[in-house]
Amino acid sequence: MAAAQGRLSDGAGGMDEAKEGERDALETAPLPFRSAVDALRATRLRPEIEIDPTRPPQRLAPYAYALEAAVVEGDEDLADGRLVLLYDPAGHDAWQGSFRLVTLIRAELEPEMAADPLLPEVCWSWLTGALQSRGLSYGEPSGTVTRASSHYFGGLSTRPAASQIEIRASWTPREVLGGVPDTAAHLASWCDLLAQIAGLPPAVDPGDAAVVTLPQRRGPQPR
């Protein structure tokens, strides 16, 4: 679902299979995981963000639920991402908990901004800042920020150079009442980050995700 590169999902057939598999898996999943997923489904998002369930990874944890989202303006994608909720009832030493959130976010940038040597540190601070701004407790954060540039030659030489930023990260949401983390708030903070990297202005409705505009982001890309 990368901007200007097509959706991350496998298409309509993959979406139908994801929804069917999701229903089957949730019926037999432990209550803490079902509660965490229910909270994700009920989260209110700002209208520019389109979000759908997608097929989760199968080998990272006994239970997993995945969403993919795009920041959309008209018929154009500004940024996109995937968020995966993992759950291991026995706990996981590396996570220091039973739940883990894993994300991938991508967007295109103006070449001038992509060349900024501080860009990776700034993007990582957007992630941690989005969590902290909502007062969320989390631990064991890790990840990478990658920037890439494409230049076209020969038959493709008329295309302008393109630069992309990619954030891959994971963190442990701290469990609260009933041993379940506030996954709704974590999803909202993730959408804050997604909207920020897309360059959206702050949300008008206080209930929507509040973001700060990213300057010099590359213009909208065709979906």
N, C-alpha and C positions, 0 to 999 in steps of 0.2 A: 504494500500500500504506500510505497514511497512516492513522494511528490515527483511527478514527471517520469515515474518508472513503473507504474502499475500497482495494483493492490497486493498486500501481503497474503491475503486469503487465496484459497485455491478455486474461487469462483462459487457460483450458486450451489452446485452439487456439494462442494466441500462445506458450505455453510449449513445446508440441510443436514448433512451427516453430523456436523458439530452439534447442532441443536438436539438431534435425536440421541447422540451419544451422551450429551450433557444431561438430558432427562434421565437416562438409564443409570448413569453414574451417581447422580445426586440421590436417587432413591435409596441406594445402599450405603451412602457416605455417612461418616460420623456426624453427629449433631453440630459440633463446633464448625466444621467445614461448611455444612449446609447453611448455618446462620451467617457465616462470613460471605458466602456467595449470594444469599438473599439480600444482604446489605448492599453489595455491589450492584445488583439488579435494580434496586430501589433508588439509587443515587440520582439526584437531579443534576443535569449538566447544562451548560450554556448552549444555546441553539446552534452555534457554529460548529459544534463537535458532533459528528456522527459516530456512533459506537455500536458494535455488534459482537456477539460471542463468536469465537472461532475455535478450531480444534486445538486443544492444549497439548503440550509435550507429554510423552508417555513414560519417560524413564527418569525424570528428575525427582519425583516424589510419588508416594502412593496415591495421592489425590491432587488434581490440578484443575484449574478453571482459567480460561483465557478470554481476553477481550482485545479487539483491535479497533482503532479509532482514527478518524481523519478530521482535520480542521478544514472546513469547506466554506468557500465564498463563491456563491453562484454555483457554477459547475466545475470549479477549479479547486484542487487540493493545495493547501498552504503548508501542511505538515502532516505527518502520520505516525502512528506508533502502535505498539502491542504491549499489553500488561498481563502478566501471568501470576495467579495466586497459587502457591504450592502449600501443601499441608502434609505433615508426617506426624501421626498421633504419638509416635514414640519419641519425638523430638529429634533434632539434628545438631550434632556438635558444632559444625561450621556455622550454622545459623544462630546458635544460642537461643533456640526457640522451636516451636512447632510449625510456625507459618513463615513463609518467605514470599516477597514480591520481586518479580523480575521484569525488567522493561527494556524495550528498544524504541527509540524515537529518532526520526529522520526528517530533515528539511533542507531545502536549497537556500544558499546564501549568495549575497553579492561577493564577487572575488575579493574586493577590498577588505571586507570584514573577515572572510575566510583566511586572509593572510595575517590577521592580527595574532601575534605570538601569544597573547594572553587568552585567546578564545577558549581553549580547552578548560582552563581554570575557571573562567567565567561561566561556561556551560555547566560545569560540575557544581558551582555555587548556586546556580539556578535550581538544580535538583534539591540540594540540601535546604536551600532557602524556602522552596515551596513546601517542604515538610515542616520546617520550623515555623513558617508563618501561620500555619493552622494549629500550632501547639502539639504536634504529634510526637509521640515517643517512639524511637526506632533505634536499632543497633546494627552492628556489623555491616555498614555500607561498603560496597565495592563496585567498581565499574571502569569503563573506558570512555573517552571522548575521542572520536576520530573525525578528521576532516579530509576530504578528497577533492581533487580538481580534475576535470575532464577537458581536454582540448581536441578539437576535431580537424581532420585533414582529408585531403583528396575529395571524394564525392560528398563528404560530410563537412567540408570546410566552411560552408555558409552558416553552420550552427554556431551560436556564441558559446564561449567557454562557460562551463558550469561548475559550481562548487557546492559541496554538500557537507552537512554536519550530521554526525550520528552519535547518539548517546546510548550506551548499553550499561545497565546498572541493576543492582539488586540490594535489598535491605530487609531487615527483620522488623515487621511491625509488632510493637509490644502488645501483649495480650492484656485485655482489661476485664470487664465483668464476664463471668462465665467462661473464661479462658479463650475469648474470641477478641481479636483486635478490631479496631474501628476501621473496617475496610472501606466504608463509605467515605470517610474523611481522607483516607489514603488515595482513593480513586480521585477525589476532588482535587487533591494536591497534585496528583499526576496530570490531571487535565489543566491545572494552572501552568505546569511546566510545558505541556504540549501547546497551549495557547500562546505562551510567552515566546517559545522558539518560532512559532508561526508569525509573530509580530502583531497579534491582535491588540487592540486597545483594551483598557480595563473594562470588565463587565459592568453594565449599567445597573443590573439588578443585584443588590447585595447578597442574594442567595446564590448567585452564580460565582464561578471561579474568578477571583481577582488577579489580573496579570499586569505586567509592565511591558510596554511595547519594545520589541527588538528592532533597533534601527538598522537600516541598510540591508534588510532581508531581501532576498531575490523575489521578484514579482511572482504572482500566482502562476502555477503550472497547470496545463490541461490534464484532466483526469483520463 
